[in-house]
Amino acid sequence: MIFVCVHNAGRSQMAAGLLRASGGGQIQVMSAGTAPGERVNPMAVQAMREIGLDISDATPSRLTTDDVAAADVCITMGCDDACPLVPGTEYRDWAVDDPSGQPIEAVRRVRDDIAERVRELVAELAPGALG
C-alpha cells in the first residue's frame, strides 16, 4: 500500500501513520509525493499527536515507479496524473482537502476524513486487524 500526495507532507503522511496504527501489521505501508516538500507539515504532526500518533520523524520522499510497483494498491490524494501507472497496481483516488497552510481546525477535519477512509480500507483489506 502506498499513499501519494503532492508534497508528502500532510495527507499521505497522516494516512500512512493512521494505517500503521490500525492495520495490525497486516498491511505494509509507504508514502511518497510527486513534488516532495522539505518537511512534514507541523500542523499535520500536531493533529496526529492529538490522537496519540507521532509522525514527526517522517520525511517527505519522492515517488518512484519502483515504489508504485512494490504496492498492491496506490491511493492518490490530489496528485492527479503525476503518478506513474504500473500494470498490476490498483489505483484509488481519495478527494481529500489539502491541509497545507490551513489552521489546526481544518487540519483536524482532514485528519478525521482520512481516518474514516483508513478504517474502511482496513475493514476491506485486513478485517482481522480491527479490534
Backbone atoms as SQL, in Angstrom:
CREATE TABLE atoms (id INTEGER PRIMARY KEY, chain TEXT, resi INTEGER, resn TEXT, atom TEXT, x REAL, y REAL, z REAL);
INSERT INTO atoms VALUES
  (1, 'A', 1, 'MET', 'N', 0.855, -1.173, 0.000),
  (2, 'A', 1, 'MET', 'CA', 0.000, 0.000, 0.000),
  (3, 'A', 1, 'MET', 'C', 0.892, 1.223, 0.000),
  (4, 'A', 2, 'ILE', 'N', 0.598, 2.145, -0.903),
  (5, 'A', 2, 'ILE', 'CA', 1.303, 3.424, -0.896),
  (6, 'A', 2, 'ILE', 'C', 0.281, 4.552, -0.980),
  (7, 'A', 3, 'PHE', 'N', 0.504, 5.562, -0.149),
  (8, 'A', 3, 'PHE', 'CA', -0.302, 6.776, -0.171),
  (9, 'A', 3, 'PHE', 'C', 0.531, 7.862, -0.844),
  (10, 'A', 4, 'VAL', 'N', -0.083, 8.573, -1.791),
  (11, 'A', 4, 'VAL', 'CA', 0.644, 9.581, -2.555),
  (12, 'A', 4, 'VAL', 'C', -0.130, 10.894, -2.535),
  (13, 'A', 5, 'CYS', 'N', 0.574, 11.967, -2.230),
  (14, 'A', 5, 'CYS', 'CA', 0.042, 13.310, -2.413),
  (15, 'A', 5, 'CYS', 'C', 1.154, 14.143, -3.030),
  (16, 'A', 6, 'VAL', 'N', 0.927, 15.394, -3.233),
  (17, 'A', 6, 'VAL', 'CA', 1.908, 16.214, -3.939),
  (18, 'A', 6, 'VAL', 'C', 3.196, 16.361, -3.132),
  (19, 'A', 7, 'HIS', 'N', 3.098, 16.873, -1.903),
  (20, 'A', 7, 'HIS', 'CA', 4.295, 17.209, -1.138),
  (21, 'A', 7, 'HIS', 'C', 4.727, 16.131, -0.147),
  (22, 'A', 8, 'ASN', 'N', 3.934, 15.090, 0.038),
  (23, 'A', 8, 'ASN', 'CA', 4.235, 14.038, 1.007),
  (24, 'A', 8, 'ASN', 'C', 4.527, 14.657, 2.381),
  (25, 'A', 9, 'ALA', 'N', 3.765, 15.686, 2.695),
  (26, 'A', 9, 'ALA', 'CA', 3.996, 16.414, 3.933),
  (27, 'A', 9, 'ALA', 'C', 2.767, 16.484, 4.826),
  (28, 'A', 10, 'GLY', 'N', 1.611, 16.074, 4.316),
  (29, 'A', 10, 'GLY', 'CA', 0.380, 16.173, 5.093),
  (30, 'A', 10, 'GLY', 'C', -0.496, 14.953, 4.916),
  (31, 'A', 11, 'ARG', 'N', -1.318, 14.963, 3.876),
  (32, 'A', 11, 'ARG', 'CA', -2.313, 13.909, 3.675),
  (33, 'A', 11, 'ARG', 'C', -1.715, 12.508, 3.644),
  (34, 'A', 12, 'SER', 'N', -0.712, 12.299, 2.800),
  (35, 'A', 12, 'SER', 'CA', -0.149, 10.947, 2.673),
  (36, 'A', 12, 'SER', 'C', 0.576, 10.520, 3.940),
  (37, 'A', 13, 'GLN', 'N', 1.205, 11.455, 4.633),
  (38, 'A', 13, 'GLN', 'CA', 1.888, 11.112, 5.890),
  (39, 'A', 13, 'GLN', 'C', 0.868, 10.753, 6.979),
  (40, 'A', 14, 'MET', 'N', -0.234, 11.509, 7.048),
  (41, 'A', 14, 'MET', 'CA', -1.268, 11.178, 8.032),
  (42, 'A', 14, 'MET', 'C', -1.890, 9.830, 7.713),
  (43, 'A', 15, 'ALA', 'N', -2.179, 9.581, 6.439),
  (44, 'A', 15, 'ALA', 'CA', -2.783, 8.304, 6.045),
  (45, 'A', 15, 'ALA', 'C', -1.862, 7.136, 6.399),
  (46, 'A', 16, 'ALA', 'N', -0.574, 7.281, 6.107),
  (47, 'A', 16, 'ALA', 'CA', 0.375, 6.210, 6.420),
  (48, 'A', 16, 'ALA', 'C', 0.449, 5.972, 7.925),
  (49, 'A', 17, 'GLY', 'N', 0.498, 7.044, 8.697),
  (50, 'A', 17, 'GLY', 'CA', 0.541, 6.899, 10.154),
  (51, 'A', 17, 'GLY', 'C', -0.711, 6.232, 10.702),
  (52, 'A', 18, 'LEU', 'N', -1.857, 6.623, 10.178),
  (53, 'A', 18, 'LEU', 'CA', -3.120, 6.021, 10.620),
  (54, 'A', 18, 'LEU', 'C', -3.192, 4.550, 10.239),
  (55, 'A', 19, 'LEU', 'N', -2.738, 4.204, 9.038),
  (56, 'A', 19, 'LEU', 'CA', -2.778, 2.806, 8.626),
  (57, 'A', 19, 'LEU', 'C', -1.797, 1.963, 9.427),
  (58, 'A', 20, 'ARG', 'N', -0.617, 2.485, 9.689),
  (59, 'A', 20, 'ARG', 'CA', 0.340, 1.741, 10.520),
  (60, 'A', 20, 'ARG', 'C', -0.258, 1.450, 11.893),
  (61, 'A', 21, 'ALA', 'N', -0.979, 2.426, 12.433),
  (62, 'A', 21, 'ALA', 'CA', -1.563, 2.268, 13.766),
  (63, 'A', 21, 'ALA', 'C', -2.753, 1.316, 13.782),
  (64, 'A', 22, 'SER', 'N', -3.503, 1.252, 12.689),
  (65, 'A', 22, 'SER', 'CA', -4.735, 0.464, 12.708),
  (66, 'A', 22, 'SER', 'C', -4.678, -0.809, 11.880),
  (67, 'A', 23, 'GLY', 'N', -3.621, -1.007, 11.119),
  (68, 'A', 23, 'GLY', 'CA', -3.544, -2.167, 10.239),
  (69, 'A', 23, 'GLY', 'C', -3.067, -3.438, 10.908),
  (70, 'A', 24, 'GLY', 'N', -2.713, -3.348, 12.181),
  (71, 'A', 24, 'GLY', 'CA', -2.290, -4.540, 12.904),
  (72, 'A', 24, 'GLY', 'C', -1.076, -5.213, 12.301),
  (73, 'A', 25, 'GLY', 'N', -0.263, -4.461, 11.571),
  (74, 'A', 25, 'GLY', 'CA', 0.917, -5.025, 10.945),
  (75, 'A', 25, 'GLY', 'C', 0.617, -5.904, 9.743),
  (76, 'A', 26, 'GLN', 'N', -0.654, -6.007, 9.366),
  (77, 'A', 26, 'GLN', 'CA', -1.044, -6.873, 8.258),
  (78, 'A', 26, 'GLN', 'C', -0.887, -6.210, 6.897),
  (79, 'A', 27, 'ILE', 'N', -0.732, -4.888, 6.885),
  (80, 'A', 27, 'ILE', 'CA', -0.612, -4.165, 5.628),
  (81, 'A', 27, 'ILE', 'C', 0.686, -3.361, 5.669),
  (82, 'A', 28, 'GLN', 'N', 1.569, -3.628, 4.711),
  (83, 'A', 28, 'GLN', 'CA', 2.797, -2.848, 4.602),
  (84, 'A', 28, 'GLN', 'C', 2.436, -1.513, 3.974),
  (85, 'A', 29, 'VAL', 'N', 2.954, -0.419, 4.545),
  (86, 'A', 29, 'VAL', 'CA', 2.546, 0.916, 4.084),
  (87, 'A', 29, 'VAL', 'C', 3.750, 1.800, 3.786),
  (88, 'A', 30, 'MET', 'N', 3.615, 2.569, 2.708),
  (89, 'A', 30, 'MET', 'CA', 4.602, 3.570, 2.321),
  (90, 'A', 30, 'MET', 'C', 3.850, 4.854, 1.992),
  (91, 'A', 31, 'SER', 'N', 4.590, 5.959, 1.941),
  (92, 'A', 31, 'SER', 'CA', 4.011, 7.203, 1.445),
  (93, 'A', 31, 'SER', 'C', 5.076, 7.941, 0.654),
  (94, 'A', 32, 'ALA', 'N', 4.625, 8.742, -0.298),
  (95, 'A', 32, 'ALA', 'CA', 5.546, 9.497, -1.135),
  (96, 'A', 32, 'ALA', 'C', 4.804, 10.668, -1.762),
  (97, 'A', 33, 'GLY', 'N', 5.580, 11.552, -2.393),
  (98, 'A', 33, 'GLY', 'CA', 4.990, 12.708, -3.046),
  (99, 'A', 33, 'GLY', 'C', 5.533, 12.904, -4.441),
  (100, 'A', 34, 'THR', 'N', 4.730, 13.515, -5.283),
  (101, 'A', 34, 'THR', 'CA', 5.157, 13.779, -6.651),
  (102, 'A', 34, 'THR', 'C', 6.102, 14.982, -6.712),
  (103, 'A', 35, 'ALA', 'N', 6.012, 15.870, -5.734),
  (104, 'A', 35, 'ALA', 'CA', 6.922, 17.017, -5.609),
  (105, 'A', 35, 'ALA', 'C', 7.142, 17.241, -4.114),
  (106, 'A', 36, 'PRO', 'N', 7.917, 16.352, -3.464),
  (107, 'A', 36, 'PRO', 'CA', 8.010, 16.361, -2.008),
  (108, 'A', 36, 'PRO', 'C', 8.515, 17.676, -1.418),
  (109, 'A', 37, 'GLY', 'N', 7.932, 18.003, -0.269),
  (110, 'A', 37, 'GLY', 'CA', 8.351, 19.179, 0.464),
  (111, 'A', 37, 'GLY', 'C', 9.611, 18.895, 1.267),
  (112, 'A', 38, 'GLU', 'N', 10.033, 19.891, 2.027),
  (113, 'A', 38, 'GLU', 'CA', 11.251, 19.744, 2.826),
  (114, 'A', 38, 'GLU', 'C', 11.002, 19.042, 4.154),
  (115, 'A', 39, 'ARG', 'N', 9.767, 19.169, 4.666),
  (116, 'A', 39, 'ARG', 'CA', 9.461, 18.551, 5.966),
  (117, 'A', 39, 'ARG', 'C', 7.969, 18.301, 6.056),
  (118, 'A', 40, 'VAL', 'N', 7.595, 17.481, 7.015),
  (119, 'A', 40, 'VAL', 'CA', 6.183, 17.195, 7.246),
  (120, 'A', 40, 'VAL', 'C', 5.530, 18.452, 7.824),
  (121, 'A', 41, 'ASN', 'N', 4.325, 18.725, 7.381),
  (122, 'A', 41, 'ASN', 'CA', 3.557, 19.877, 7.832),
  (123, 'A', 41, 'ASN', 'C', 3.418, 19.839, 9.365),
  (124, 'A', 42, 'PRO', 'N', 3.901, 20.868, 10.070),
  (125, 'A', 42, 'PRO', 'CA', 3.815, 20.877, 11.534),
  (126, 'A', 42, 'PRO', 'C', 2.377, 20.759, 12.058),
  (127, 'A', 43, 'MET', 'N', 1.411, 21.299, 11.317),
  (128, 'A', 43, 'MET', 'CA', 0.013, 21.178, 11.738),
  (129, 'A', 43, 'MET', 'C', -0.468, 19.734, 11.612),
  (130, 'A', 44, 'ALA', 'N', 0.019, 19.013, 10.613),
  (131, 'A', 44, 'ALA', 'CA', -0.318, 17.591, 10.484),
  (132, 'A', 44, 'ALA', 'C', 0.283, 16.808, 11.650),
  (133, 'A', 45, 'VAL', 'N', 1.514, 17.132, 12.004),
  (134, 'A', 45, 'VAL', 'CA', 2.161, 16.483, 13.154),
  (135, 'A', 45, 'VAL', 'C', 1.341, 16.748, 14.422),
  (136, 'A', 46, 'GLN', 'N', 0.933, 17.997, 14.630),
  (137, 'A', 46, 'GLN', 'CA', 0.152, 18.352, 15.815),
  (138, 'A', 46, 'GLN', 'C', -1.189, 17.620, 15.831),
  (139, 'A', 47, 'ALA', 'N', -1.878, 17.606, 14.703),
  (140, 'A', 47, 'ALA', 'CA', -3.188, 16.950, 14.630),
  (141, 'A', 47, 'ALA', 'C', -3.066, 15.461, 14.931),
  (142, 'A', 48, 'MET', 'N', -2.007, 14.837, 14.454),
  (143, 'A', 48, 'MET', 'CA', -1.814, 13.407, 14.717),
  (144, 'A', 48, 'MET', 'C', -1.443, 13.158, 16.181),
  (145, 'A', 49, 'ARG', 'N', -0.629, 14.027, 16.755),
  (146, 'A', 49, 'ARG', 'CA', -0.275, 13.885, 18.182),
  (147, 'A', 49, 'ARG', 'C', -1.528, 13.945, 19.060),
  (148, 'A', 50, 'GLU', 'N', -2.494, 14.769, 18.653),
  (149, 'A', 50, 'GLU', 'CA', -3.724, 14.904, 19.428),
  (150, 'A', 50, 'GLU', 'C', -4.483, 13.589, 19.538),
  (151, 'A', 51, 'ILE', 'N', -4.254, 12.666, 18.618),
  (152, 'A', 51, 'ILE', 'CA', -4.916, 11.356, 18.693),
  (153, 'A', 51, 'ILE', 'C', -3.918, 10.251, 19.051),
  (154, 'A', 52, 'GLY', 'N', -2.759, 10.665, 19.570),
  (155, 'A', 52, 'GLY', 'CA', -1.791, 9.708, 20.081),
  (156, 'A', 52, 'GLY', 'C', -0.851, 9.097, 19.057),
  (157, 'A', 53, 'LEU', 'N', -0.734, 9.707, 17.879),
  (158, 'A', 53, 'LEU', 'CA', 0.170, 9.184, 16.852),
  (159, 'A', 53, 'LEU', 'C', 1.248, 10.220, 16.542),
  (160, 'A', 54, 'ASP', 'N', 2.485, 9.760, 16.472),
  (161, 'A', 54, 'ASP', 'CA', 3.608, 10.653, 16.232),
  (162, 'A', 54, 'ASP', 'C', 4.179, 10.405, 14.835),
  (163, 'A', 55, 'ILE', 'N', 4.037, 11.394, 13.955),
  (164, 'A', 55, 'ILE', 'CA', 4.620, 11.295, 12.613),
  (165, 'A', 55, 'ILE', 'C', 5.756, 12.303, 12.452),
  (166, 'A', 56, 'SER', 'N', 6.270, 12.825, 13.561),
  (167, 'A', 56, 'SER', 'CA', 7.287, 13.872, 13.498),
  (168, 'A', 56, 'SER', 'C', 8.610, 13.390, 12.911),
  (169, 'A', 57, 'ASP', 'N', 8.864, 12.097, 12.935),
  (170, 'A', 57, 'ASP', 'CA', 10.119, 11.597, 12.381),
  (171, 'A', 57, 'ASP', 'C', 10.005, 11.241, 10.896),
  (172, 'A', 58, 'ALA', 'N', 8.835, 11.413, 10.318),
  (173, 'A', 58, 'ALA', 'CA', 8.637, 11.120, 8.891),
  (174, 'A', 58, 'ALA', 'C', 9.355, 12.166, 8.043),
  (175, 'A', 59, 'THR', 'N', 9.809, 11.734, 6.887),
  (176, 'A', 59, 'THR', 'CA', 10.499, 12.615, 5.957),
  (177, 'A', 59, 'THR', 'C', 9.856, 12.500, 4.584),
  (178, 'A', 60, 'PRO', 'N', 9.467, 13.617, 3.987),
  (179, 'A', 60, 'PRO', 'CA', 8.899, 13.551, 2.640),
  (180, 'A', 60, 'PRO', 'C', 9.876, 12.898, 1.663),
  (181, 'A', 61, 'SER', 'N', 9.340, 12.051, 0.804),
  (182, 'A', 61, 'SER', 'CA', 10.173, 11.390, -0.190),
  (183, 'A', 61, 'SER', 'C', 9.502, 11.464, -1.559),
  (184, 'A', 62, 'ARG', 'N', 10.331, 11.381, -2.596),
  (185, 'A', 62, 'ARG', 'CA', 9.845, 11.466, -3.975),
  (186, 'A', 62, 'ARG', 'C', 9.299, 10.116, -4.418),
  (187, 'A', 63, 'LEU', 'N', 8.146, 10.145, -5.041),
  (188, 'A', 63, 'LEU', 'CA', 7.519, 8.950, -5.579),
  (189, 'A', 63, 'LEU', 'C', 8.329, 8.431, -6.761),
  (190, 'A', 64, 'THR', 'N', 8.563, 7.113, -6.784),
  (191, 'A', 64, 'THR', 'CA', 9.239, 6.484, -7.912),
  (192, 'A', 64, 'THR', 'C', 8.332, 5.408, -8.495),
  (193, 'A', 65, 'THR', 'N', 8.618, 5.030, -9.706),
  (194, 'A', 65, 'THR', 'CA', 7.882, 3.942, -10.335),
  (195, 'A', 65, 'THR', 'C', 8.072, 2.657, -9.534),
  (196, 'A', 66, 'ASP', 'N', 9.267, 2.451, -8.981),
  (197, 'A', 66, 'ASP', 'CA', 9.527, 1.261, -8.163),
  (198, 'A', 66, 'ASP', 'C', 8.640, 1.238, -6.916),
  (199, 'A', 67, 'ASP', 'N', 8.401, 2.413, -6.313),
  (200, 'A', 67, 'ASP', 'CA', 7.511, 2.476, -5.147),
  (201, 'A', 67, 'ASP', 'C', 6.120, 1.972, -5.518),
  (202, 'A', 68, 'VAL', 'N', 5.613, 2.459, -6.646),
  (203, 'A', 68, 'VAL', 'CA', 4.277, 2.064, -7.079),
  (204, 'A', 68, 'VAL', 'C', 4.254, 0.575, -7.430),
  (205, 'A', 69, 'ALA', 'N', 5.294, 0.105, -8.096),
  (206, 'A', 69, 'ALA', 'CA', 5.359, -1.303, -8.483),
  (207, 'A', 69, 'ALA', 'C', 5.393, -2.222, -7.265),
  (208, 'A', 70, 'ALA', 'N', 5.958, -1.751, -6.161),
  (209, 'A', 70, 'ALA', 'CA', 6.049, -2.556, -4.940),
  (210, 'A', 70, 'ALA', 'C', 4.732, -2.618, -4.174),
  (211, 'A', 71, 'ALA', 'N', 3.776, -1.783, -4.557),
  (212, 'A', 71, 'ALA', 'CA', 2.499, -1.702, -3.841),
  (213, 'A', 71, 'ALA', 'C', 1.400, -2.419, -4.618),
  (214, 'A', 72, 'ASP', 'N', 0.534, -3.093, -3.878),
  (215, 'A', 72, 'ASP', 'CA', -0.653, -3.685, -4.495),
  (216, 'A', 72, 'ASP', 'C', -1.694, -2.614, -4.786),
  (217, 'A', 73, 'VAL', 'N', -1.746, -1.619, -3.890),
  (218, 'A', 73, 'VAL', 'CA', -2.734, -0.545, -4.006),
  (219, 'A', 73, 'VAL', 'C', -2.008, 0.791, -3.866),
  (220, 'A', 74, 'CYS', 'N', -2.333, 1.726, -4.756),
  (221, 'A', 74, 'CYS', 'CA', -1.796, 3.082, -4.714),
  (222, 'A', 74, 'CYS', 'C', -2.978, 4.028, -4.513),
  (223, 'A', 75, 'ILE', 'N', -2.966, 4.740, -3.390),
  (224, 'A', 75, 'ILE', 'CA', -4.036, 5.691, -3.104),
  (225, 'A', 75, 'ILE', 'C', -3.481, 7.092, -3.290),
  (226, 'A', 76, 'THR', 'N', -4.061, 7.812, -4.247),
  (227, 'A', 76, 'THR', 'CA', -3.619, 9.171, -4.534),
  (228, 'A', 76, 'THR', 'C', -4.560, 10.172, -3.872),
  (229, 'A', 77, 'MET', 'N', -3.977, 11.295, -3.491),
  (230, 'A', 77, 'MET', 'CA', -4.734, 12.363, -2.850),
  (231, 'A', 77, 'MET', 'C', -4.276, 13.695, -3.410),
  (232, 'A', 78, 'GLY', 'N', -4.797, 14.045, -4.572),
  (233, 'A', 78, 'GLY', 'CA', -4.520, 15.352, -5.127),
  (234, 'A', 78, 'GLY', 'C', -3.330, 15.445, -6.058),
  (235, 'A', 79, 'CYS', 'N', -2.770, 14.329, -6.505),
  (236, 'A', 79, 'CYS', 'CA', -1.615, 14.440, -7.402),
  (237, 'A', 79, 'CYS', 'C', -1.994, 14.201, -8.855),
  (238, 'A', 80, 'ASP', 'N', -3.265, 14.044, -9.124),
  (239, 'A', 80, 'ASP', 'CA', -3.791, 13.927, -10.483),
  (240, 'A', 80, 'ASP', 'C', -3.014, 12.914, -11.318),
  (241, 'A', 81, 'ASP', 'N', -2.567, 13.336, -12.489),
  (242, 'A', 81, 'ASP', 'CA', -1.928, 12.422, -13.428),
  (243, 'A', 81, 'ASP', 'C', -0.424, 12.301, -13.235),
  (244, 'A', 82, 'ALA', 'N', 0.131, 12.856, -12.170),
  (245, 'A', 82, 'ALA', 'CA', 1.576, 12.816, -11.955),
  (246, 'A', 82, 'ALA', 'C', 2.055, 11.465, -11.444),
  (247, 'A', 83, 'CYS', 'N', 1.157, 10.601, -11.052),
  (248, 'A', 83, 'CYS', 'CA', 1.512, 9.298, -10.506),
  (249, 'A', 83, 'CYS', 'C', 1.752, 8.311, -11.656),
  (250, 'A', 84, 'PRO', 'N', 2.886, 7.596, -11.625),
  (251, 'A', 84, 'PRO', 'CA', 3.134, 6.632, -12.706),
  (252, 'A', 84, 'PRO', 'C', 2.141, 5.477, -12.666),
  (253, 'A', 85, 'LEU', 'N', 1.734, 5.032, -13.838),
  (254, 'A', 85, 'LEU', 'CA', 0.825, 3.893, -13.936),
  (255, 'A', 85, 'LEU', 'C', 1.643, 2.625, -14.131),
  (256, 'A', 86, 'VAL', 'N', 1.424, 1.660, -13.234),
  (257, 'A', 86, 'VAL', 'CA', 2.154, 0.404, -13.266),
  (258, 'A', 86, 'VAL', 'C', 1.140, -0.725, -13.392),
  (259, 'A', 87, 'PRO', 'N', 1.276, -1.568, -14.410),
  (260, 'A', 87, 'PRO', 'CA', 0.349, -2.701, -14.549),
  (261, 'A', 87, 'PRO', 'C', 0.369, -3.573, -13.289),
  (262, 'A', 88, 'GLY', 'N', -0.808, -3.993, -12.879),
  (263, 'A', 88, 'GLY', 'CA', -0.926, -4.856, -11.705),
  (264, 'A', 88, 'GLY', 'C', -1.163, -4.112, -10.404),
  (265, 'A', 89, 'THR', 'N', -1.001, -2.798, -10.406),
  (266, 'A', 89, 'THR', 'CA', -1.256, -1.995, -9.212),
  (267, 'A', 89, 'THR', 'C', -2.663, -1.428, -9.310),
  (268, 'A', 90, 'GLU', 'N', -3.410, -1.568, -8.233),
  (269, 'A', 90, 'GLU', 'CA', -4.754, -0.989, -8.177),
  (270, 'A', 90, 'GLU', 'C', -4.635, 0.458, -7.733),
  (271, 'A', 91, 'TYR', 'N', -5.332, 1.349, -8.424),
  (272, 'A', 91, 'TYR', 'CA', -5.302, 2.770, -8.103),
  (273, 'A', 91, 'TYR', 'C', -6.644, 3.212, -7.549),
  (274, 'A', 92, 'ARG', 'N', -6.577, 4.006, -6.493),
  (275, 'A', 92, 'ARG', 'CA', -7.767, 4.631, -5.920),
  (276, 'A', 92, 'ARG', 'C', -7.427, 6.087, -5.664),
  (277, 'A', 93, 'ASP', 'N', -8.385, 6.964, -5.895),
  (278, 'A', 93, 'ASP', 'CA', -8.172, 8.375, -5.633),
  (279, 'A', 93, 'ASP', 'C', -9.101, 8.824, -4.520),
  (280, 'A', 94, 'TRP', 'N', -8.520, 9.408, -3.493),
  (281, 'A', 94, 'TRP', 'CA', -9.300, 9.964, -2.398),
  (282, 'A', 94, 'TRP', 'C', -9.310, 11.478, -2.560),
  (283, 'A', 95, 'ALA', 'N', -10.488, 12.059, -2.704),
  (284, 'A', 95, 'ALA', 'CA', -10.635, 13.517, -2.783),
  (285, 'A', 95, 'ALA', 'C', -10.600, 14.064, -1.364),
  (286, 'A', 96, 'VAL', 'N', -9.404, 14.414, -0.912),
  (287, 'A', 96, 'VAL', 'CA', -9.175, 14.891, 0.452),
  (288, 'A', 96, 'VAL', 'C', -8.603, 16.300, 0.355),
  (289, 'A', 97, 'ASP', 'N', -9.141, 17.210, 1.158),
  (290, 'A', 97, 'ASP', 'CA', -8.653, 18.591, 1.168),
  (291, 'A', 97, 'ASP', 'C', -7.170, 18.637, 1.527),
  (292, 'A', 98, 'ASP', 'N', -6.467, 19.598, 0.962),
  (293, 'A', 98, 'ASP', 'CA', -5.049, 19.795, 1.246),
  (294, 'A', 98, 'ASP', 'C', -4.912, 20.600, 2.538),
  (295, 'A', 99, 'PRO', 'N', -4.207, 20.057, 3.544),
  (296, 'A', 99, 'PRO', 'CA', -4.056, 20.782, 4.804),
  (297, 'A', 99, 'PRO', 'C', -2.976, 21.856, 4.785),
  (298, 'A', 100, 'SER', 'N', -2.223, 21.962, 3.708),
  (299, 'A', 100, 'SER', 'CA', -1.121, 22.916, 3.633),
  (300, 'A', 100, 'SER', 'C', -1.613, 24.343, 3.848),
  (301, 'A', 101, 'GLY', 'N', -0.989, 25.022, 4.803),
  (302, 'A', 101, 'GLY', 'CA', -1.325, 26.410, 5.081),
  (303, 'A', 101, 'GLY', 'C', -2.626, 26.626, 5.821),
  (304, 'A', 102, 'GLN', 'N', -3.261, 25.542, 6.245),
  (305, 'A', 102, 'GLN', 'CA', -4.558, 25.634, 6.916),
  (306, 'A', 102, 'GLN', 'C', -4.380, 25.704, 8.438),
  (307, 'A', 103, 'PRO', 'N', -5.335, 26.305, 9.143),
  (308, 'A', 103, 'PRO', 'CA', -5.282, 26.316, 10.608),
  (309, 'A', 103, 'PRO', 'C', -5.557, 24.911, 11.153),
  (310, 'A', 104, 'ILE', 'N', -5.224, 24.711, 12.399),
  (311, 'A', 104, 'ILE', 'CA', -5.331, 23.387, 13.010),
  (312, 'A', 104, 'ILE', 'C', -6.750, 22.819, 12.922),
  (313, 'A', 105, 'GLU', 'N', -7.767, 23.651, 12.997),
  (314, 'A', 105, 'GLU', 'CA', -9.145, 23.163, 12.928),
  (315, 'A', 105, 'GLU', 'C', -9.402, 22.467, 11.586),
  (316, 'A', 106, 'ALA', 'N', -8.909, 23.064, 10.513),
  (317, 'A', 106, 'ALA', 'CA', -9.074, 22.474, 9.177),
  (318, 'A', 106, 'ALA', 'C', -8.249, 21.201, 9.044),
  (319, 'A', 107, 'VAL', 'N', -7.054, 21.197, 9.608),
  (320, 'A', 107, 'VAL', 'CA', -6.192, 20.012, 9.538),
  (321, 'A', 107, 'VAL', 'C', -6.822, 18.857, 10.321),
  (322, 'A', 108, 'ARG', 'N', -7.472, 19.166, 11.423),
  (323, 'A', 108, 'ARG', 'CA', -8.175, 18.114, 12.182),
  (324, 'A', 108, 'ARG', 'C', -9.284, 17.487, 11.333),
  (325, 'A', 109, 'ARG', 'N', -10.010, 18.311, 10.587),
  (326, 'A', 109, 'ARG', 'CA', -11.064, 17.780, 9.712),
  (327, 'A', 109, 'ARG', 'C', -10.475, 16.870, 8.633),
  (328, 'A', 110, 'VAL', 'N', -9.342, 17.282, 8.067),
  (329, 'A', 110, 'VAL', 'CA', -8.666, 16.444, 7.072),
  (330, 'A', 110, 'VAL', 'C', -8.226, 15.135, 7.714),
  (331, 'A', 111, 'ARG', 'N', -7.619, 15.221, 8.896),
  (332, 'A', 111, 'ARG', 'CA', -7.186, 14.021, 9.620),
  (333, 'A', 111, 'ARG', 'C', -8.354, 13.075, 9.861),
  (334, 'A', 112, 'ASP', 'N', -9.467, 13.618, 10.321),
  (335, 'A', 112, 'ASP', 'CA', -10.629, 12.787, 10.622),
  (336, 'A', 112, 'ASP', 'C', -11.222, 12.160, 9.364),
  (337, 'A', 113, 'ASP', 'N', -11.209, 12.903, 8.255),
  (338, 'A', 113, 'ASP', 'CA', -11.671, 12.377, 6.972),
  (339, 'A', 113, 'ASP', 'C', -10.783, 11.197, 6.556),
  (340, 'A', 114, 'ILE', 'N', -9.471, 11.394, 6.629),
  (341, 'A', 114, 'ILE', 'CA', -8.539, 10.323, 6.267),
  (342, 'A', 114, 'ILE', 'C', -8.693, 9.139, 7.210),
  (343, 'A', 115, 'ALA', 'N', -8.873, 9.401, 8.502),
  (344, 'A', 115, 'ALA', 'CA', -9.020, 8.310, 9.480),
  (345, 'A', 115, 'ALA', 'C', -10.220, 7.436, 9.149),
  (346, 'A', 116, 'GLU', 'N', -11.317, 8.043, 8.760),
  (347, 'A', 116, 'GLU', 'CA', -12.510, 7.267, 8.396),
  (348, 'A', 116, 'GLU', 'C', -12.234, 6.428, 7.152),
  (349, 'A', 117, 'ARG', 'N', -11.580, 7.008, 6.178),
  (350, 'A', 117, 'ARG', 'CA', -11.247, 6.264, 4.957),
  (351, 'A', 117, 'ARG', 'C', -10.294, 5.109, 5.262),
  (352, 'A', 118, 'VAL', 'N', -9.339, 5.338, 6.146),
  (353, 'A', 118, 'VAL', 'CA', -8.394, 4.278, 6.524),
  (354, 'A', 118, 'VAL', 'C', -9.121, 3.156, 7.249),
  (355, 'A', 119, 'ARG', 'N', -10.060, 3.498, 8.134),
  (356, 'A', 119, 'ARG', 'CA', -10.851, 2.451, 8.824),
  (357, 'A', 119, 'ARG', 'C', -11.591, 1.581, 7.808),
  (358, 'A', 120, 'GLU', 'N', -12.197, 2.228, 6.819),
  (359, 'A', 120, 'GLU', 'CA', -12.909, 1.485, 5.780),
  (360, 'A', 120, 'GLU', 'C', -11.952, 0.623, 4.961),
  (361, 'A', 121, 'LEU', 'N', -10.767, 1.139, 4.681),
  (362, 'A', 121, 'LEU', 'CA', -9.760, 0.399, 3.925),
  (363, 'A', 121, 'LEU', 'C', -9.302, -0.838, 4.692),
  (364, 'A', 122, 'VAL', 'N', -9.029, -0.668, 5.971),
  (365, 'A', 122, 'VAL', 'CA', -8.604, -1.801, 6.797),
  (366, 'A', 122, 'VAL', 'C', -9.721, -2.836, 6.886),
  (367, 'A', 123, 'ALA', 'N', -10.951, -2.384, 7.052),
  (368, 'A', 123, 'ALA', 'CA', -12.080, -3.319, 7.112),
  (369, 'A', 123, 'ALA', 'C', -12.198, -4.130, 5.823),
  (370, 'A', 124, 'GLU', 'N', -11.865, -3.503, 4.709),
  (371, 'A', 124, 'GLU', 'CA', -11.926, -4.185, 3.414),
  (372, 'A', 124, 'GLU', 'C', -10.736, -5.107, 3.196),
  (373, 'A', 125, 'LEU', 'N', -9.539, -4.631, 3.446),
  (374, 'A', 125, 'LEU', 'CA', -8.327, -5.367, 3.070),
  (375, 'A', 125, 'LEU', 'C', -7.765, -6.278, 4.160),
  (376, 'A', 126, 'ALA', 'N', -8.002, -5.943, 5.411),
  (377, 'A', 126, 'ALA', 'CA', -7.464, -6.734, 6.531),
  (378, 'A', 126, 'ALA', 'C', -8.448, -6.723, 7.685),
  (379, 'A', 127, 'PRO', 'N', -9.641, -7.284, 7.493),
  (380, 'A', 127, 'PRO', 'CA', -10.663, -7.184, 8.527),
  (381, 'A', 127, 'PRO', 'C', -10.241, -7.760, 9.872),
  (382, 'A', 128, 'GLY', 'N', -9.328, -8.695, 9.893),
  (383, 'A', 128, 'GLY', 'CA', -8.862, -9.269, 11.152),
  (384, 'A', 128, 'GLY', 'C', -8.032, -8.308, 11.974),
  (385, 'A', 129, 'ALA', 'N', -7.565, -7.212, 11.352),
  (386, 'A', 129, 'ALA', 'CA', -6.738, -6.232, 12.061),
  (387, 'A', 129, 'ALA', 'C', -7.569, -5.343, 12.966),
  (388, 'A', 130, 'LEU', 'N', -8.858, -5.228, 12.683),
  (389, 'A', 130, 'LEU', 'CA', -9.702, -4.362, 13.506),
  (390, 'A', 130, 'LEU', 'C', -10.090, -5.078, 14.781),
  (391, 'A', 131, 'GLY', 'N', -10.003, -4.322, 15.877),
  (392, 'A', 131, 'GLY', 'CA', -10.285, -4.912, 17.179),
  (393, 'A', 131, 'GLY', 'C', -11.729, -5.013, 17.523);
